[in-house]
Amino acid sequence: MWIWVALPLKKGKTCSAASVVTGETLISEAIYEYRVEGLEAIPTPAGRFKAYRISGRERIDSSSNDAGAWGPLSGTATVTDWLASINGKVTVVKPDYRNTFGELFTRELVAAELR
C-alpha cells in the first residue's frame, strides 16, 4: 500500500507524486494527488478508530512492451485511506480503491496486535 502524505498529518495537507512501473509486458506511468480531509471516527471489525481520511486521485497511462499486443490504456482511480495510530504505529485501518479499468477493493482492519 502506498501512502503519499508525509507525517505529521493535518487537515488540508496535500502531496503529489509520480511513478513508473516497467514489467516484462507493460509500462505503466501514474501521477498521484492526495489530500488529508480530516479526522473521522471509523468503525472496523477490529474496533472504532479516530483516523485521518486521505483522499486521492490517480492518472494512469499504460502500454504494452509487445507491439500490437494491447493498449495503450489510460484511466483514473480514486483512493480513500483511513490512517490511525494504534499503540503509536501509523496503521491503515481501511483502504478503498476504484479505477476506470473496473478494479475496486475495500478492506477493513479485522484485528491488530502491535508489539
C-alpha positions as a Markdown table, in Angstrom:
| # | Residue | x | y | z |
|---|---|---|---|---|
| 1 | Met | 0.0 | 0.0 | 0.0 |
| 2 | Trp | 1.3 | 3.4 | -0.9 |
| 3 | Ile | 0.9 | 6.3 | 1.5 |
| 4 | Trp | 1.9 | 9.6 | -0.2 |
| 5 | Val | 1.2 | 12.1 | 2.5 |
| 6 | Ala | 4.1 | 12.8 | 4.8 |
| 7 | Leu | 3.7 | 12.9 | 8.6 |
| 8 | Pro | 2.6 | 14.7 | 10.6 |
| 9 | Leu | -0.9 | 14.7 | 9.2 |
| 10 | Lys | -3.2 | 17.7 | 9.3 |
| 11 | Lys | -6.4 | 18.7 | 7.6 |
| 12 | Gly | -5.7 | 20.3 | 4.2 |
| 13 | Lys | -2.2 | 18.9 | 3.7 |
| 14 | Thr | -1.6 | 17.8 | 0.1 |
| 15 | Cys | 1.0 | 15.7 | -1.7 |
| 16 | Ser | 1.7 | 14.7 | -5.2 |
| 17 | Ala | 4.0 | 12.1 | -6.7 |
| 18 | Ala | 4.7 | 10.1 | -9.9 |
| 19 | Ser | 5.8 | 6.6 | -10.6 |
| 20 | Val | 6.8 | 4.4 | -13.5 |
| 21 | Val | 6.4 | 0.6 | -13.4 |
| 22 | Thr | 8.2 | -1.4 | -16.1 |
| 23 | Gly | 7.5 | -5.2 | -16.4 |
| 24 | Glu | 8.0 | -7.9 | -18.9 |
| 25 | Thr | 4.9 | -7.0 | -20.8 |
| 26 | Leu | 3.9 | -3.5 | -19.7 |
| 27 | Ile | 5.0 | 0.0 | -18.9 |
| 28 | Ser | 2.7 | 2.0 | -16.6 |
| 29 | Glu | 3.0 | 5.6 | -15.5 |
| 30 | Ala | 0.9 | 7.1 | -12.7 |
| 31 | Ile | 0.5 | 10.6 | -11.3 |
| 32 | Tyr | -0.9 | 10.8 | -7.8 |
| 33 | Glu | -2.6 | 13.7 | -5.9 |
| 34 | Tyr | -3.6 | 13.3 | -2.3 |
| 35 | Arg | -5.3 | 15.4 | 0.4 |
| 36 | Val | -5.8 | 15.0 | 4.1 |
| 37 | Glu | -9.6 | 15.5 | 4.6 |
| 38 | Gly | -9.6 | 15.4 | 8.4 |
| 39 | Leu | -10.2 | 13.2 | 11.4 |
| 40 | Glu | -13.1 | 10.8 | 11.5 |
| 41 | Ala | -14.3 | 8.0 | 13.8 |
| 42 | Ile | -14.2 | 5.0 | 11.5 |
| 43 | Pro | -15.7 | 1.6 | 12.5 |
| 44 | Thr | -14.0 | -1.6 | 11.6 |
| 45 | Pro | -14.3 | -5.2 | 12.8 |
| 46 | Ala | -11.2 | -4.6 | 14.9 |
| 47 | Gly | -12.9 | -1.6 | 16.7 |
| 48 | Arg | -13.7 | 2.1 | 16.2 |
| 49 | Phe | -10.7 | 4.3 | 15.4 |
| 50 | Lys | -10.1 | 8.0 | 15.3 |
| 51 | Ala | -8.5 | 8.1 | 11.8 |
| 52 | Tyr | -7.3 | 10.6 | 9.2 |
| 53 | Arg | -9.2 | 10.3 | 5.9 |
| 54 | Ile | -6.8 | 10.8 | 3.0 |
| 55 | Ser | -8.5 | 11.1 | -0.4 |
| 56 | Gly | -6.7 | 10.9 | -3.7 |
| 57 | Arg | -6.9 | 10.7 | -7.5 |
| 58 | Glu | -4.5 | 8.9 | -9.8 |
| 59 | Arg | -4.0 | 9.3 | -13.5 |
| 60 | Ile | -2.8 | 6.0 | -15.1 |
| 61 | Asp | -1.3 | 5.5 | -18.5 |
| 62 | Ser | -0.2 | 2.0 | -19.5 |
| 63 | Ser | 1.1 | 0.4 | -22.7 |
| 64 | Ser | 2.4 | -3.0 | -23.8 |
| 65 | Asn | 6.1 | -3.7 | -24.3 |
| 66 | Asp | 4.9 | -6.1 | -27.0 |
| 67 | Ala | 4.0 | -4.0 | -30.1 |
| 68 | Gly | 0.4 | -4.7 | -31.1 |
| 69 | Ala | -0.5 | -6.8 | -28.1 |
| 70 | Trp | -2.8 | -4.3 | -26.4 |
| 71 | Gly | -3.2 | -0.7 | -25.4 |
| 72 | Pro | -2.3 | 2.0 | -24.8 |
| 73 | Leu | -4.7 | 2.3 | -21.9 |
| 74 | Ser | -5.5 | 5.5 | -19.9 |
| 75 | Gly | -7.7 | 5.9 | -16.9 |
| 76 | Thr | -8.1 | 7.3 | -13.5 |
| 77 | Ala | -8.5 | 6.0 | -9.9 |
| 78 | Thr | -10.0 | 7.3 | -6.7 |
| 79 | Val | -8.4 | 6.3 | -3.4 |
| 80 | Thr | -9.5 | 6.8 | 0.2 |
| 81 | Asp | -7.3 | 5.6 | 3.0 |
| 82 | Trp | -8.1 | 6.0 | 6.7 |
| 83 | Leu | -4.9 | 6.1 | 8.9 |
| 84 | Ala | -5.0 | 5.7 | 12.7 |
| 85 | Ser | -2.4 | 5.4 | 15.4 |
| 86 | Ile | -2.5 | 2.0 | 17.1 |
| 87 | Asn | 0.0 | 1.7 | 20.0 |
| 88 | Gly | 2.0 | 4.5 | 18.5 |
| 89 | Lys | 2.2 | 2.9 | 15.0 |
| 90 | Val | 0.5 | 4.5 | 12.0 |
| 91 | Thr | -1.8 | 1.9 | 10.5 |
| 92 | Val | -4.1 | 1.8 | 7.5 |
| 93 | Val | -7.4 | 0.8 | 9.1 |
| 94 | Lys | -9.5 | 1.0 | 5.9 |
| 95 | Pro | -8.4 | 1.5 | 2.3 |
| 96 | Asp | -10.9 | 2.0 | -0.6 |
| 97 | Tyr | -9.7 | 1.9 | -4.3 |
| 98 | Arg | -11.6 | 2.2 | -7.5 |
| 99 | Asn | -10.4 | 2.7 | -11.1 |
| 100 | Thr | -11.9 | 3.1 | -14.6 |
| 101 | Phe | -10.5 | -0.3 | -15.6 |
| 102 | Gly | -13.0 | -2.0 | -13.3 |
| 103 | Glu | -10.7 | -2.8 | -10.4 |
| 104 | Leu | -12.1 | -2.0 | -6.9 |
| 105 | Phe | -11.5 | -3.1 | -3.4 |
| 106 | Thr | -12.4 | -2.0 | 0.1 |
| 107 | Arg | -10.7 | -3.6 | 3.1 |
| 108 | Glu | -11.1 | -3.2 | 6.8 |
| 109 | Leu | -8.8 | -4.0 | 9.7 |
| 110 | Val | -10.2 | -7.1 | 11.5 |
| 111 | Ala | -7.5 | -7.4 | 14.2 |
| 112 | Ala | -4.5 | -5.5 | 15.4 |
| 113 | Glu | -1.6 | -6.7 | 17.6 |
| 114 | Leu | 1.4 | -4.4 | 17.5 |
| 115 | Arg | 4.5 | -5.1 | 19.6 |
